[in-house]
Amino acid sequence: MKKIKRRMRMLKIVMYKETLIDFNEHLWTFIGSFIGIGLIGYLQSRSFSDLDNLFLIGSFGASSVLIYGVIQSPLAQPRNLIGGHLICAFVGVTVRYLVPEIWFAAALAVSSSIVLMQITRTLHPPGGATALIAIIGSEKIKSLGYMYLISPVLSGVAILLIVALFFNNITSHRRYPVNRHWYQVWKRKYL
């Protein structure tokens, strides 16, 4: 009985600490994601239909959860954000050109994208949606071909990253990215 009471007390302490509300953290998460998605939505609404914009915002919305909400996660780092989306966009467009059956193309694009992100160490889960959009998007999205990588994918990722770099470093208790020299590819040492 004593052990049960002690474990219950520990559980209450852990639950309490895990559910504490840090207003500043939530405020900067909200502002950063609002501005990032707002900018992408506004810029893309001028080029794409509402349906295409909805699909693209879905992919970038999932990225926003990572890069504004869990900024310390390895999946949220700039290398993963940029590399994951670009690899998946490339795979999606390539598979769309090679495979006429939409259901097979969708499965192949997403599965291949996951493996390529694992190999390149750029795993970013929302990238799977980016690959899928290249397959199931409207004719306007499909007609972009490999330009899909530049706009809307790279331009959207750049907006999210720039906003994240600003808002995730605006206070002393938030630090993004974890590796401050992430962009110095030439200095990296790989195992």
Backbone as CSV, one residue per row, in Angstrom:
resi,resn,N_x,N_y,N_z,CA_x,CA_y,CA_z,C_x,C_y,C_z
1,MET,0.819,-1.193,0.000,0.000,0.000,0.000,0.868,1.264,0.000
2,LYS,1.967,1.176,0.750,2.873,2.309,0.835,3.495,2.617,-0.531
3,LYS,3.872,1.558,-1.264,4.459,1.725,-2.595,3.465,2.368,-3.554
4,ILE,2.233,1.958,-3.467,1.202,2.508,-4.353,1.013,3.993,-4.084
5,LYS,0.953,4.368,-2.808,0.794,5.785,-2.449,1.987,6.607,-2.947
6,ARG,3.185,6.062,-2.787,4.383,6.773,-3.232,4.364,6.953,-4.753
7,ARG,3.979,5.907,-5.467,3.920,5.998,-6.932,2.831,6.967,-7.393
8,MET,1.738,6.986,-6.699,0.668,7.930,-7.037,1.130,9.364,-6.811
9,ARG,1.862,9.584,-5.733,2.393,10.912,-5.440,3.379,11.344,-6.523
10,MET,4.246,10.422,-6.943,5.200,10.714,-8.015,4.462,11.001,-9.323
11,LEU,3.429,10.230,-9.598,2.639,10.435,-10.809,1.994,11.812,-10.811
12,LYS,1.473,12.231,-9.684,0.871,13.562,-9.587,1.902,14.657,-9.831
13,ILE,3.099,14.486,-9.279,4.164,15.487,-9.471,4.547,15.562,-10.944
14,VAL,4.748,14.407,-11.560,5.125,14.380,-12.971,4.024,14.991,-13.832
15,MET,2.779,14.591,-13.587,1.655,15.128,-14.358,1.547,16.635,-14.182
16,TYR,1.757,17.117,-12.963,1.672,18.549,-12.700,2.741,19.305,-13.480
17,LYS,3.978,18.817,-13.400,5.063,19.505,-14.084,4.915,19.451,-15.602
18,GLU,4.391,18.347,-16.130,4.217,18.214,-17.570,3.095,19.096,-18.101
19,THR,2.153,19.459,-17.244,1.012,20.234,-17.710,1.079,21.703,-17.308
20,LEU,2.196,22.136,-16.777,2.336,23.548,-16.450,2.242,24.374,-17.732
21,ILE,1.618,25.502,-17.627,1.454,26.357,-18.799,2.507,27.446,-18.760
22,ASP,3.314,27.481,-19.796,4.305,28.532,-19.950,3.753,29.500,-20.991
23,PHE,3.156,30.572,-20.524,2.465,31.508,-21.403,3.391,32.064,-22.486
24,ASN,4.611,32.425,-22.128,5.540,32.989,-23.120,5.852,31.994,-24.231
25,GLU,6.057,30.751,-23.870,6.341,29.708,-24.861,5.175,29.578,-25.842
26,HIS,3.986,29.537,-25.311,2.803,29.406,-26.158,2.584,30.650,-27.019
27,LEU,2.875,31.804,-26.475,2.704,33.049,-27.227,3.632,33.091,-28.439
28,TRP,4.917,32.783,-28.237,5.868,32.826,-29.357,5.605,31.719,-30.364
29,THR,5.137,30.576,-29.898,4.738,29.507,-30.810,3.579,29.977,-31.680
30,PHE,2.585,30.584,-31.060,1.413,31.070,-31.803,1.796,32.146,-32.812
31,ILE,2.545,33.142,-32.358,2.899,34.259,-33.249,3.735,33.763,-34.421
32,GLY,4.751,32.938,-34.154,5.603,32.434,-35.231,4.828,31.621,-36.246
33,SER,4.017,30.676,-35.774,3.273,29.835,-36.715,2.205,30.637,-37.452
34,PHE,1.580,31.584,-36.782,0.568,32.421,-37.428,1.177,33.234,-38.568
35,ILE,2.303,33.854,-38.298,2.950,34.671,-39.340,3.490,33.790,-40.459
36,GLY,4.132,32.674,-40.119,4.674,31.783,-41.147,3.598,31.250,-42.080
37,ILE,2.546,30.668,-41.517,1.466,30.114,-42.336,0.688,31.227,-43.020
38,GLY,0.505,32.339,-42.344,-0.198,33.472,-42.949,0.512,33.987,-44.191
39,LEU,1.826,34.141,-44.110,2.600,34.605,-45.274,2.514,33.611,-46.440
40,ILE,2.685,32.339,-46.129,2.606,31.318,-47.181,1.209,31.312,-47.801
41,GLY,0.188,31.329,-46.966,-1.189,31.317,-47.454,-1.489,32.503,-48.344
42,TYR,-1.055,33.673,-47.908,-1.305,34.880,-48.697,-0.583,34.823,-50.043
43,LEU,0.697,34.494,-50.025,1.470,34.464,-51.273,0.984,33.379,-52.226
44,GLN,0.646,32.221,-51.698,0.204,31.135,-52.567,-1.229,31.315,-53.050
45,SER,-2.039,32.058,-52.301,-3.420,32.282,-52.740,-3.465,33.107,-54.015
46,ARG,-2.392,33.796,-54.292,-2.332,34.602,-55.512,-1.972,33.764,-56.732
47,SER,-1.430,32.558,-56.519,-0.998,31.711,-57.626,-1.807,30.434,-57.777
48,PHE,-2.395,29.951,-56.688,-3.050,28.651,-56.716,-4.510,28.762,-56.306
49,SER,-5.286,27.754,-56.708,-6.696,27.703,-56.320,-6.793,27.449,-54.816
50,ASP,-7.996,27.637,-54.294,-8.203,27.412,-52.859,-7.880,25.974,-52.469
51,LEU,-8.247,25.020,-53.311,-7.996,23.615,-53.003,-6.497,23.313,-52.982
52,ASP,-5.764,23.794,-53.995,-4.311,23.588,-54.016,-3.660,24.252,-52.814
53,ASN,-4.096,25.455,-52.501,-3.542,26.180,-51.369,-3.810,25.417,-50.073
54,LEU,-4.994,24.818,-49.966,-5.344,24.038,-48.788,-4.407,22.850,-48.612
55,PHE,-4.129,22.121,-49.707,-3.203,20.986,-49.627,-1.806,21.447,-49.212
56,LEU,-1.320,22.510,-49.846,0.027,22.990,-49.550,0.135,23.496,-48.117
57,ILE,-0.873,24.220,-47.678,-0.866,24.722,-46.307,-0.902,23.550,-45.324
58,GLY,-1.567,22.463,-45.682,-1.596,21.283,-44.813,-0.203,20.732,-44.573
59,SER,0.565,20.631,-45.631,1.930,20.136,-45.523,2.782,21.084,-44.672
60,PHE,2.674,22.372,-44.945,3.463,23.348,-44.193,2.919,23.541,-42.773
61,GLY,1.643,23.296,-42.585,1.067,23.366,-41.236,1.666,22.312,-40.331
62,ALA,1.845,21.120,-40.880,2.472,20.051,-40.096,3.923,20.408,-39.772
63,SER,4.622,21.037,-40.721,5.990,21.491,-40.452,6.002,22.545,-39.354
64,SER,4.988,23.387,-39.335,4.904,24.445,-38.320,4.797,23.873,-36.919
65,VAL,4.081,22.771,-36.773,3.975,22.130,-35.460,5.374,21.786,-34.953
66,LEU,6.201,21.283,-35.845,7.556,20.897,-35.453,8.451,22.109,-35.221
67,ILE,8.526,23.020,-36.181,9.535,24.087,-36.076,9.152,25.239,-35.160
68,TYR,7.887,25.324,-34.774,7.485,26.347,-33.804,7.079,25.743,-32.464
69,GLY,6.619,24.489,-32.471,6.107,23.876,-31.247,7.094,22.988,-30.522
70,VAL,7.901,22.224,-31.257,8.900,21.338,-30.647,10.259,21.628,-31.281
71,ILE,10.761,22.806,-31.000,11.933,23.321,-31.709,13.222,22.562,-31.410
72,GLN,13.260,21.773,-30.359,14.461,21.007,-30.037,14.492,19.649,-30.728
73,SER,13.388,19.259,-31.333,13.303,17.952,-31.984,14.261,17.869,-33.167
74,PRO,14.934,16.737,-33.339,15.792,16.565,-34.517,15.006,16.693,-35.826
75,LEU,13.727,16.337,-35.809,12.895,16.418,-37.007,12.536,17.856,-37.374
76,ALA,12.757,18.792,-36.447,12.394,20.186,-36.666,13.567,21.047,-37.117
77,GLN,14.742,20.492,-37.206,15.927,21.287,-37.520,15.944,21.702,-39.006
78,PRO,16.614,22.794,-39.330,16.598,23.319,-40.704,17.000,22.297,-41.770
79,ARG,18.000,21.510,-41.487,18.429,20.496,-42.460,17.270,19.566,-42.794
80,ASN,16.531,19.143,-41.784,15.400,18.247,-41.985,14.241,18.964,-42.669
81,LEU,13.982,20.181,-42.265,12.899,20.970,-42.856,13.123,21.166,-44.353
82,ILE,14.279,21.676,-44.704,14.574,21.984,-46.106,14.784,20.695,-46.898
83,GLY,15.677,19.862,-46.422,16.001,18.627,-47.135,14.817,17.703,-47.274
84,GLY,14.047,17.543,-46.205,12.893,16.660,-46.241,11.871,17.087,-47.286
85,HIS,11.523,18.365,-47.272,10.529,18.843,-48.241,11.053,18.774,-49.678
86,LEU,12.298,19.159,-49.892,12.824,19.158,-51.261,12.988,17.745,-51.816
87,ILE,13.484,16.834,-51.001,13.620,15.437,-51.444,12.249,14.872,-51.788
88,CYS,11.294,15.108,-50.927,9.947,14.571,-51.153,9.284,15.191,-52.375
89,ALA,9.494,16.487,-52.580,8.928,17.130,-53.770,9.539,16.536,-55.032
90,PHE,10.849,16.347,-55.025,11.537,15.761,-56.182,11.033,14.346,-56.461
91,VAL,10.928,13.549,-55.417,10.444,12.177,-55.573,9.008,12.174,-56.077
92,GLY,8.163,13.029,-55.512,6.767,13.090,-55.929,6.609,13.425,-57.391
93,VAL,7.332,14.436,-57.855,7.246,14.832,-59.262,7.795,13.725,-60.165
94,THR,8.912,13.153,-59.798,9.520,12.092,-60.608,8.594,10.887,-60.718
95,VAL,8.028,10.456,-59.608,7.130,9.307,-59.624,5.883,9.615,-60.454
96,ARG,5.383,10.845,-60.358,4.207,11.217,-61.146,4.476,11.087,-62.635
97,TYR,5.691,11.435,-63.065,6.064,11.297,-64.476,6.192,9.830,-64.892
98,LEU,6.633,8.977,-63.984,6.937,7.589,-64.333,5.783,6.608,-64.140
99,VAL,4.867,6.915,-63.224,3.814,5.951,-62.871,2.438,6.570,-63.152
100,PRO,1.684,5.983,-64.088,0.385,6.562,-64.437,-0.742,6.276,-63.428
101,GLU,-0.701,5.148,-62.744,-1.744,4.801,-61.769,-1.586,5.647,-60.517
102,ILE,-2.601,6.459,-60.199,-2.485,7.416,-59.097,-2.311,6.725,-57.745
103,TRP,-3.032,5.639,-57.492,-2.917,4.967,-56.187,-1.533,4.374,-56.000
104,PHE,-0.984,3.810,-57.070,0.347,3.213,-56.996,1.416,4.307,-56.898
105,ALA,1.222,5.373,-57.663,2.168,6.495,-57.632,2.209,7.128,-56.247
106,ALA,1.041,7.289,-55.622,0.984,7.894,-54.292,1.745,7.046,-53.268
107,ALA,1.488,5.739,-53.294,2.160,4.835,-52.345,3.665,4.808,-52.592
108,LEU,4.051,4.741,-53.863,5.473,4.686,-54.207,6.193,5.978,-53.841
109,ALA,5.558,7.118,-54.100,6.190,8.414,-53.800,6.419,8.596,-52.303
110,VAL,5.402,8.311,-51.516,5.540,8.502,-50.065,6.555,7.525,-49.491
111,SER,6.468,6.259,-49.878,7.390,5.251,-49.343,8.830,5.525,-49.748
112,SER,9.039,5.876,-51.002,10.398,6.202,-51.475,10.936,7.441,-50.778
113,SER,10.069,8.411,-50.565,10.487,9.640,-49.881,10.964,9.356,-48.463
114,ILE,10.230,8.508,-47.768,10.616,8.176,-46.389,12.005,7.544,-46.366
115,VAL,12.233,6.586,-47.247,13.525,5.896,-47.277,14.643,6.872,-47.653
116,LEU,14.412,7.728,-48.644,15.452,8.696,-49.034,15.739,9.691,-47.909
117,MET,14.711,10.105,-47.185,14.961,10.999,-46.047,15.754,10.280,-44.961
118,GLN,15.475,8.993,-44.750,16.249,8.237,-43.767,17.708,8.137,-44.200
119,ILE,17.931,7.836,-45.470,19.298,7.688,-45.989,20.066,8.999,-45.873
120,THR,19.423,10.111,-46.195,20.098,11.420,-46.182,20.046,12.099,-44.817
121,ARG,19.448,11.446,-43.847,19.320,11.993,-42.495,18.601,13.336,-42.489
122,THR,17.527,13.402,-43.289,16.709,14.615,-43.362,15.250,14.290,-43.076
123,LEU,14.993,13.339,-42.202,13.630,12.902,-41.935,12.787,14.055,-41.398
124,HIS,11.731,14.354,-42.114,10.790,15.419,-41.742,9.402,14.921,-42.138
125,PRO,8.611,14.410,-41.184,7.341,13.761,-41.517,6.420,14.527,-42.462
126,PRO,6.278,15.857,-42.346,5.402,16.550,-43.288,5.852,16.450,-44.751
127,GLY,7.090,16.056,-44.982,7.565,15.877,-46.345,6.773,14.826,-47.098
128,GLY,6.266,13.831,-46.391,5.438,12.815,-47.035,4.227,13.433,-47.709
129,ALA,3.636,14.435,-47.070,2.494,15.141,-47.668,2.937,15.937,-48.894
130,THR,4.134,16.476,-48.867,4.653,17.216,-50.019,4.791,16.298,-51.222
131,ALA,5.274,15.085,-51.005,5.371,14.105,-52.095,3.985,13.732,-52.600
132,LEU,3.066,13.549,-51.691,1.702,13.167,-52.055,0.994,14.264,-52.845
133,ILE,1.207,15.505,-52.484,0.582,16.630,-53.188,1.043,16.675,-54.643
134,ALA,2.293,16.323,-54.893,2.794,16.297,-56.273,2.044,15.265,-57.106
135,ILE,1.521,14.239,-56.464,0.775,13.177,-57.154,-0.706,13.532,-57.286
136,ILE,-1.331,13.978,-56.204,-2.783,14.159,-56.187,-3.234,15.599,-56.403
137,GLY,-2.304,16.518,-56.549,-2.656,17.926,-56.734,-3.423,18.157,-58.027
138,SER,-3.899,19.371,-58.192,-4.660,19.727,-59.386,-3.754,19.733,-60.613
139,GLU,-4.352,19.954,-61.756,-3.576,20.022,-62.999,-2.575,21.173,-62.962
140,LYS,-2.918,22.243,-62.258,-1.988,23.378,-62.157,-0.724,22.967,-61.390
141,ILE,-0.906,22.234,-60.294,0.244,21.746,-59.524,1.046,20.782,-60.390
142,LYS,0.372,19.848,-61.043,1.059,18.856,-61.864,1.784,19.499,-63.042
143,SER,1.215,20.563,-63.585,1.842,21.221,-64.741,3.130,21.961,-64.369
144,LEU,3.340,22.199,-63.103,4.571,22.865,-62.670,5.798,21.996,-62.937
145,GLY,5.630,20.696,-62.930,6.758,19.792,-63.111,7.762,19.989,-61.988
146,TYR,9.035,20.057,-62.363,10.080,20.209,-61.345,10.141,21.625,-60.765
147,MET,9.423,22.557,-61.358,9.322,23.897,-60.764,8.567,23.846,-59.431
148,TYR,7.825,22.759,-59.212,7.137,22.535,-57.934,8.132,22.593,-56.775
149,LEU,9.366,22.182,-57.024,10.394,22.221,-55.993,10.720,23.658,-55.585
150,ILE,10.738,24.558,-56.567,11.098,25.957,-56.297,9.927,26.707,-55.681
151,SER,8.807,26.679,-56.368,7.603,27.328,-55.868,6.434,26.414,-56.148
152,PRO,5.829,25.940,-55.159,5.633,26.472,-53.816,6.518,25.878,-52.713
153,VAL,7.267,24.784,-52.978,7.933,24.072,-51.879,9.093,24.867,-51.278
154,LEU,10.115,25.183,-52.053,11.274,25.884,-51.495,10.894,27.265,-50.970
155,SER,10.053,27.976,-51.688,9.649,29.306,-51.217,8.888,29.203,-49.899
156,GLY,8.017,28.204,-49.772,7.281,28.017,-48.527,8.179,27.627,-47.372
157,VAL,9.107,26.725,-47.640,10.051,26.289,-46.604,10.939,27.453,-46.169
158,ALA,11.354,28.278,-47.116,12.197,29.438,-46.787,11.447,30.405,-45.881
159,ILE,10.189,30.638,-46.180,9.384,31.532,-45.337,9.279,30.961,-43.921
160,LEU,8.934,29.688,-43.820,8.817,29.066,-42.497,10.127,29.144,-41.719
161,LEU,11.240,28.877,-42.400,12.544,28.886,-41.729,12.937,30.285,-41.269
162,ILE,12.763,31.272,-42.116,13.131,32.648,-41.734,12.305,33.116,-40.546
163,VAL,11.009,32.843,-40.579,10.142,33.217,-39.456,10.549,32.446,-38.200
164,ALA,10.866,31.165,-38.344,11.279,30.358,-37.187,12.590,30.861,-36.601
165,LEU,13.534,31.210,-37.457,14.813,31.724,-36.952,14.606,33.011,-36.152
166,PHE,13.674,33.827,-36.571,13.410,35.075,-35.854,12.646,34.820,-34.554
167,PHE,11.478,34.193,-34.640,10.613,34.064,-33.468,11.086,33.022,-32.467
168,ASN,11.821,32.022,-32.908,12.314,31.022,-31.961,13.560,31.474,-31.222
169,ASN,14.104,32.599,-31.604,15.286,33.123,-30.914,15.031,34.491,-30.292
170,ILE,13.782,34.884,-30.237,13.443,36.213,-29.738,13.554,36.305,-28.217
171,THR,13.437,35.181,-27.534,13.589,35.175,-26.075,14.826,34.358,-25.703
172,SER,15.254,34.515,-24.480,16.472,33.833,-24.044,16.262,32.341,-23.781
173,HIS,15.016,31.898,-23.568,14.794,30.486,-23.242,14.455,29.631,-24.467
174,ARG,14.383,30.235,-25.635,14.146,29.474,-26.873,15.404,29.574,-27.727
175,ARG,15.815,28.457,-28.287,17.032,28.431,-29.112,16.783,27.533,-30.321
176,TYR,16.838,28.128,-31.507,16.612,27.376,-32.740,17.547,27.917,-33.803
177,PRO,18.209,27.078,-34.516,18.276,25.624,-34.422,19.219,25.185,-33.309
178,VAL,19.173,23.890,-33.021,20.041,23.343,-31.974,21.494,23.508,-32.394
179,ASN,21.812,23.187,-33.632,23.154,23.356,-34.177,23.216,24.716,-34.873
180,ARG,23.908,25.661,-34.304,23.966,27.020,-34.847,24.719,27.101,-36.176
181,HIS,25.458,26.065,-36.517,26.230,26.074,-37.762,25.680,25.058,-38.759
182,TRP,24.368,24.866,-38.749,23.707,23.874,-39.593,23.926,24.130,-41.080
183,TYR,24.111,25.371,-41.458,24.239,25.738,-42.867,25.656,25.517,-43.399
184,GLN,26.623,25.262,-42.546,28.004,25.075,-42.974,28.243,23.615,-43.349
185,VAL,27.701,23.235,-44.475,27.764,21.849,-44.937,29.216,21.400,-45.115
186,TRP,30.044,22.286,-45.596,31.433,21.937,-45.884,32.237,21.623,-44.623
187,LYS,31.782,22.003,-43.440,32.512,21.743,-42.205,31.987,20.541,-41.447
188,ARG,30.950,19.906,-41.956,30.367,18.763,-41.246,31.255,17.539,-41.343
189,LYS,31.253,16.784,-40.274,31.957,15.509,-40.251,30.906,14.434,-40.121
190,TYR,30.884,13.527,-41.050,29.913,12.443,-41.035,30.590,11.170,-40.578
191,LEU,29.789,10.359,-39.911,30.322,9.077,-39.432,30.482,8.101,-40.565
